Amino acid sequence: MTKTAFVTGANKGIGYEIAKRLLEEGYRVLVGARNQERGEAAVAALQAFGDAHLIVLDIADLQSIDRAVATITNQYPELSLLVNNAGIPGDMHKVGWEFDVEELQATHRVNFIGPFALSKGLLPLLIANKGTIQNISIPIEPLPYFNTFAYTTSKAPLNVMTKSWGMSFEKENLPVTIFAVMPGGVTTDLNGNMTGDFMKTPAQAAQLIVGFLLDGENHNGQVINYDGTLAVY
Ligand SMILES: NC(=O)c1ccc[n+]([C@@H]2O[C@H](COP(=O)([O-])OP(=O)(O)OC[C@H]3O[C@@H](n4cnc5c(N)ncnc54)[C@H](OP(=O)(O)O)[C@@H]3O)[C@@H](O)[C@H]2O)c1
C-alpha cells in the first residue's frame, strides 16, 4: 500500500524540503499550505520528485483543520505520517511583557493549538495505520542569545504534548508513535534567512528530520536535539 504523509506548512522552508525527502523515499505526500496559490506552486515543483497533492490548511483556523481532517479521512485513509511543521516565531525581539494577549494567542494557535487539533483529528487514521506524528520544534529553555517569548512559550506545550501523548500511547498500548525533532538554526524566512557557521540549509534540516523517521528506532515520546541528544525536563 502507498505510504502517505501529510506535511503542514510545506510550501516553503523546512516543510518543503521534508516533503521532497519523503517523496524521494517513495511516500505519497499531502502538501499542506494555507494559501492555495503558494500551495499549488509548491505541489507543481514537488511533483518532479513523486506523488504530491495539495491540502489547503490554515493551522490557525479550527474550521480549516476540520475540513482538512475530513478530506484526508475520505480521500487518503491510508495516512500513516503527520509532520506538524507549520510554525511562526512571533516577534523575536520584544521582551515578554511587551506582547499583548491577542499577539501571544496568535502564535500559540499556530504552534500548539492547531497541531493539537490536527493531531487529534487524524489520530484515528494514524492508529489504524500504525502511524507516527512528528513535531518540528525548538528548545524551550530561555537563553541570553535566544529569549523569544512568544515562540518559546508556544513550542513548550508542543514538546510537553509529545512526551505526554507518547507516554499515553504506550500505556494504552496504542499502535502509534509521536516524537519531536529540534533541528537547530536553519536559514529560512522565519529568521530573516539568517546565515552563519551554526546554521543549516532547509535541505540539511530535512535530511536530519527524515533521518529520525527512517532509522528504524522507536522514538516514541522523545524530543530530540539536532545532535541526537534528548531533551529532559
Ligand atoms: N528556521 C529555524 O531555524 C527553525 C529551527 C527550529 C525549528 N523550526 C521550525 O520549523 C518549522 C518550519 O519553519 P521554517 O524555518 O521552515 O519557516 P518558514 O520558511 O517561514 O516556513 C513556515 C511554513 O509554515 C507555514 N505557516 C505559517 N503559518 C501558517 C498557518 N497559520 N497555517 C498553515 N501554515 C502556516 C508557512 O506558510 P506561508 O508561506 O503561507 O507563510 C510556511 O509554509 C516551524 O515549526 C519552526 O518553528 C525552525
The ligand as a Tripos MOL2 file, in Angstrom:
@<TRIPOS>MOLECULE
LIG
   48    52     1     0     0
SMALL
NO_CHARGES

@<TRIPOS>ATOM
      1 N1         14.2760   28.0270   10.8430 N.am      1 LIG1
      2 C1         14.7660   27.5790   12.0040 C.2       1 LIG1
      3 O1         15.8690   27.9530   12.4510 O.2       1 LIG1
      4 C2         13.9690   26.5750   12.8050 C.ar      1 LIG1
      5 C3         14.6010   25.9250   13.8850 C.ar      1 LIG1
      6 C4         13.8880   25.0100   14.6480 C.ar      1 LIG1
      7 C5         12.5680   24.7290   14.3300 C.ar      1 LIG1
      8 N2         11.9870   25.3700   13.2820 N.ar      1 LIG1
      9 C6         10.5870   25.0540   12.9970 C.3       1 LIG1
     10 O2         10.4870   24.5500   11.6870 O.3       1 LIG1
     11 C7          9.1660   24.7970   11.1950 C.3       1 LIG1
     12 C8          9.2570   25.3670    9.7960 C.3       1 LIG1
     13 O3          9.8610   26.6460    9.8640 O.3       1 LIG1
     14 P1         10.7570   27.2760    8.7010 P.3       1 LIG1
     15 O4         12.0100   27.7340    9.3360 O.co2     1 LIG1
     16 O5         10.8040   26.3880    7.5290 O.co2     1 LIG1
     17 O6          9.9130   28.6080    8.4130 O.3       1 LIG1
     18 P2          9.3010   29.2240    7.0700 P.3       1 LIG1
     19 O7         10.2570   29.1130    5.9370 O.co2     1 LIG1
     20 O8          8.8050   30.5670    7.4780 O.co2     1 LIG1
     21 O9          8.0710   28.2490    6.7710 O.3       1 LIG1
     22 C9          6.9740   28.1960    7.6270 C.3       1 LIG1
     23 C10         5.8540   27.4490    6.9620 C.3       1 LIG1
     24 O10         4.7360   27.4310    7.8640 O.3       1 LIG1
     25 C11         3.6210   27.9580    7.1670 C.3       1 LIG1
     26 N3          2.6490   28.5830    8.0360 N.ar      1 LIG1
     27 C12         2.7870   29.6690    8.8300 C.ar      1 LIG1
     28 N4          1.6090   29.9490    9.4350 N.ar      1 LIG1
     29 C13         0.7170   29.0350    8.9900 C.ar      1 LIG1
     30 C14        -0.6590   28.8150    9.2250 C.ar      1 LIG1
     31 N5         -1.3840   29.6090   10.0070 N.pl3     1 LIG1
     32 N6         -1.2540   27.7560    8.6180 N.ar      1 LIG1
     33 C15        -0.5450   26.9540    7.7890 C.ar      1 LIG1
     34 N7          0.7430   27.1260    7.5010 N.ar      1 LIG1
     35 C16         1.3670   28.1630    8.1140 C.ar      1 LIG1
     36 C17         4.1990   28.9510    6.1560 C.3       1 LIG1
     37 O11         3.2520   29.2700    5.1480 O.3       1 LIG1
     38 P3          3.2690   30.6740    4.3660 P.3       1 LIG1
     39 O12         4.2840   30.5420    3.2670 O.co2     1 LIG1
     40 O13         1.8750   30.7860    3.8550 O.co2     1 LIG1
     41 O14         3.6270   31.7410    5.3570 O.co2     1 LIG1
     42 C18         5.3730   28.1180    5.6670 C.3       1 LIG1
     43 O15         4.9490   27.1640    4.7660 O.3       1 LIG1
     44 C19         8.4970   25.7180   12.2140 C.3       1 LIG1
     45 O16         7.6380   24.9730   13.0390 O.3       1 LIG1
     46 C20         9.6590   26.2590   13.0090 C.3       1 LIG1
     47 O17         9.2950   26.6130   14.3170 O.3       1 LIG1
     48 C21        12.6470   26.2770   12.5060 C.ar      1 LIG1
@<TRIPOS>BOND
     1     1     2 1
     2     2     3 2
     3     2     4 1
     4     4     5 ar
     5     4    48 ar
     6     5     6 ar
     7     6     7 ar
     8     7     8 ar
     9     8     9 1
    10     8    48 ar
    11     9    10 1
    12     9    46 1
    13    10    11 1
    14    11    12 1
    15    11    44 1
    16    12    13 1
    17    13    14 1
    18    14    15 2
    19    14    16 1
    20    14    17 1
    21    17    18 1
    22    18    19 2
    23    18    20 1
    24    18    21 1
    25    21    22 1
    26    22    23 1
    27    23    24 1
    28    23    42 1
    29    24    25 1
    30    25    26 1
    31    25    36 1
    32    26    27 ar
    33    26    35 ar
    34    27    28 ar
    35    28    29 ar
    36    29    30 ar
    37    29    35 ar
    38    30    31 1
    39    30    32 ar
    40    32    33 ar
    41    33    34 ar
    42    34    35 ar
    43    36    37 1
    44    36    42 1
    45    37    38 1
    46    38    39 2
    47    38    40 1
    48    38    41 1
    49    42    43 1
    50    44    45 1
    51    44    46 1
    52    46    47 1
@<TRIPOS>SUBSTRUCTURE
     1 LIG1         1 GROUP 0 **** ****
